Amino acid sequence: MVEVERLLLYLVVAAAVLAALSAARLRQQPDYCSEAERLAAAVLAVYQSRGWVVDTFTLDRVVVNSTGLYHPGCKVAARLPVANSTILMGKNRLMLSASGGKVYIFNP
């Protein structure tokens, strides 16, 4: 009888561990470097076409200043004249627009 109780206790503990692990399943981390590369490519395309793009980017730290945009950890850079300065972090819906030889980056 004691062994049956011990077996049931082990089953309860195993079920609790399984439930905790499945509930705490970690979501996949976004690839910040590919997102920074995608943003740099979009900025370059907007600059060259003198057009505009609206897209969503998930970024961890992209520095934007008058000489371009940079992601220091991923070694991603787009050296183009940018009108505004900011640091982009998190999920951002951005509008990229080119006018007057500069790229404007802002949240619509």
N, C-alpha and C positions, 0 to 999 in steps of 0.2 A: 504494500500500500504506500509506503514511504517513497519507493522508486517511481510509482505512478505520479505522485504529487510533485516530485522533483522533475520528472519529464514534462508535466504540464507547466511548471514554472519556467523551464527552459523554453518551451514553445511560446509562452506568453512574452518572455523577454525577447526572443527572436522576432516575433511578430511586431513588437513595439519598436525594435531597432529598424526593421524593414520599413515600417510606417514612417518613422522619423526620417530615414534616408530618402524615401520617395517623396516626402513632403518638402524636404530641404534640397531637392535636386537643383543644382546650380545651373542657371542659364548660361549659355555660351557667351563668352566675353567678345565684344565687337573687336574687329581687327582695326585698331586705330591707325596703324601705318598705311593700310590700303585706303582708308577713308581720307587721310591727309593727302595721299597721292591723287585720289579722285578729285578732291577739292582743288589741288594745284593744277590738275589737268583742266578742270572747268574754268578756273581763272584764266589760264592761258588761252583757252578756246574763246572765251568772252573777249579778252583783250585783242586777239587777232581778228576776230570777226566783227568787233565793235557792236556786239549784240548783247543779249541778256539771257540768264538762266536762273530758274528757281528750283532748288533741290534741297533735300534733307541730308545732313551729314552728322555722324556721331564721332565727336572728336574729344581727345583727352587734353590737349594743350597745343593750340596752333597760335603762334604770335603773328599778328598782322600789323605792319607799320608802313611808312611811306615808301620803303624800298622793296616791299613784297610780303610774302607770307612764308613762315618757317615752322617746321616741327623739329625741335632740336633732338629729340630722342630717336626719331626715325630717319634723320638726315634728309628730310623732304624740304625743298625750297622752290619758290617761284619768284624770281627776281624781276618784278614788274612794278611800275608805279601804281600805288594804291592810294586812294584819296583819304581813307580813314584808318585809324589805329585802334586795335582791340586785341583781346585774347579770347579765342573761341574754345569753349569747353562744353562737354555734354552734347545732347541732341539739339541741333540747330537747324531750323528751316531758314535758308539763306537765299537772298536774291543777289545775284552778281550782275552788274551792269557796267558797260564801258561807255565813257563819254569824256570828251576833251583829252584824250590820250591817257586817261587813268581808269582804273577799275574801282568801282564802289561795291563794298560788301556790307549788306545790312539785312536785318530781319524784317520781312514784309509785314 
